Amino acid sequence: MPGASPDDGPLFLIGFMGSGKSTVGRMLARRLGWDFVDCDAVLTGQFGRSIASLFAAGREAEFRAAEATLIRSLADGPGGRVVATGGGACQNPSSAVALRQRRLVFWLDAPWPVLEARMRGDATRPLLADNPAGLYTARQPLYTACARRRLNAENSVDSLVAQIIDIIRE
C-alpha cells in the first residue's frame, strides 16, 4: 500500500466483535488527523435504539440492510476518515463488494479465546448468546475476502495504530 493517503478513500477496520475496531479506529483517526466513523454508533442513532434491542425485536435484517447502505455510502465518499464497521458487515454481499473495492481495509483478528475473554459479560453484543464461536469461525472467510491486510488484534492498541500508520505511509 505504498503512499496511501486520504485520496485513497476511507480507511476501514473490519473484524469480529471485541477485536478493537472502535478503540483502534478512534486513536488512529486522532493520530492521522482524520475523522472517525463508528458504523454501529451511526446506526443506533438512526434507529433510536440499541443493536441488541433491534435484534431482540427480530429486526436484524433491517439493521443489516441499513448497515450495507451506510458502508456503501462511506466507501464511495471522501477519504480522510477511519471507519469502524460492525462485526457482521462483511456478511452482506453489498457491503462486502464495497469493501473489496477499497484499498485501505484492515482486518483486526485475534484467536477466539482472546475475543471471548474481552466480551465476557457484555450484554450490548446481541449475538453472543447464539453460538458466538461458530459465528466467529463462519465469518473468518468473509473477513479474508474483504481485507487487504490482516493484523493481530492481540497486540496493544498503540501497536496496532502504529502498524497501520506504518503500512499506509510505506
TAPELIN-V358268 format. One record per residue. N is the residue number from 1. SS is DSSP state (H for helix, E for strand, C for the rest). PSI is psi in whole degrees, -180 to 180 (* if undefined). D_LAST is the distance of its C-alpha to the last C-alpha in whole Angstrom. Layout:
# TAPELIN-V358268
N&SS&PSI&D_LAST + N&SS&PSI&D_LAST
This chain:
# TAPELIN-V358268
1&C&53&7 + 2&C&134&5 + 3&C&33&6 + 4&C&144&8 + 5&C&177&11 + 6&H&-23&14 + 7&H&-18&15 + 8&H&3&14 + 9&C&-174&17 + 10&C&156&17 + 11&E&125&15 + 12&E&139&18 + 13&E&123&19 + 14&E&163&21 + 15&C&173&23 + 16&C&164&27 + 17&C&138&29 + 18&C&2&28 + 19&C&-14&24 + 20&C&18&23 + 21&H&-48&22 + 22&H&-43&24 + 23&H&-49&23 + 24&H&-43&20 + 25&H&-44&19 + 26&H&-48&22 + 27&H&-41&20 + 28&H&-47&16 + 29&H&-43&18 + 30&H&-46&19 + 31&H&-33&16 + 32&H&-15&15 + 33&C&26&18 + 34&C&168&18 + 35&E&158&21 + 36&E&134&22 + 37&E&122&24 + 38&E&109&26 + 39&H&-42&28 + 40&H&-40&30 + 41&H&-42&31 + 42&H&-45&31 + 43&H&-37&34 + 44&H&-34&36 + 45&H&-41&36 + 46&H&-43&37 + 47&H&-19&40 + 48&C&21&41 + 49&C&166&41 + 50&C&158&39 + 51&H&-41&37 + 52&H&-43&40 + 53&H&-34&43 + 54&H&-47&42 + 55&H&-40&41 + 56&H&-30&44 + 57&C&8&46 + 58&C&25&45 + 59&C&26&42 + 60&H&-42&39 + 61&H&-41&39 + 62&H&-42&40 + 63&H&-48&37 + 64&H&-37&35 + 65&H&-44&36 + 66&H&-38&35 + 67&H&-44&31 + 68&H&-42&30 + 69&H&-44&32 + 70&H&-46&29 + 71&H&-43&26 + 72&H&-43&27 + 73&H&-45&27 + 74&H&-41&24 + 75&H&-34&22 + 76&H&-8&24 + 77&C&-174&24 + 78&C&161&21 + 79&C&-160&18 + 80&C&23&17 + 81&E&142&19 + 82&E&127&18 + 83&E&121&21 + 84&E&114&22 + 85&C&167&24 + 86&C&161&28 + 87&C&-26&28 + 88&C&10&30 + 89&H&-36&28 + 90&H&-9&27 + 91&H&-35&30 + 92&C&123&31 + 93&H&-36&31 + 94&H&-43&30 + 95&H&-44&27 + 96&H&-43&26 + 97&H&-45&26 + 98&H&-42&24 + 99&H&-42&21 + 100&H&-23&21 + 101&C&-7&20 + 102&C&153&17 + 103&C&-32&14 + 104&C&78&13 + 105&E&115&15 + 106&E&129&15 + 107&E&117&18 + 108&E&111&19 + 109&E&145&22 + 110&C&156&24 + 111&C&151&28 + 112&H&-47&31 + 113&H&-34&32 + 114&H&-47&30 + 115&H&-41&30 + 116&H&-43&33 + 117&H&-39&34 + 118&H&-33&32 + 119&H&-9&34 + 120&C&125&37 + 121&C&7&40 + 122&C&101&37 + 123&C&-7&40 + 124&C&-6&37 + 125&C&102&36 + 126&H&-25&38 + 127&H&7&37 + 128&H&-25&38 + 129&H&-19&41 + 130&C&74&41 + 131&C&63&40 + 132&H&-31&36 + 133&H&-40&35 + 134&H&-39&36 + 135&H&-42&34 + 136&H&-49&31 + 137&H&-42&32 + 138&H&-32&32 + 139&H&-17&29 + 140&H&-49&27 + 141&H&-29&27 + 142&H&-44&26 + 143&H&-42&23 + 144&H&-42&22 + 145&H&-29&23 + 146&H&-29&21 + 147&C&147&18 + 148&C&-31&15 + 149&E&142&14 + 150&E&126&16 + 151&E&147&16 + 152&E&106&19 + 153&C&3&21 + 154&C&-21&23 + 155&C&162&20 + 156&C&160&21 + 157&H&-46&20 + 158&H&-43&18 + 159&H&-44&16 + 160&H&-43&15 + 161&H&-45&14 + 162&H&-42&12 + 163&H&-47&11 + 164&H&-44&10 + 165&H&-43&9 + 166&H&-43&6 + 167&H&-46&5 + 168&H&-17&6 + 169&H&-1&4 + 170&C&*&0
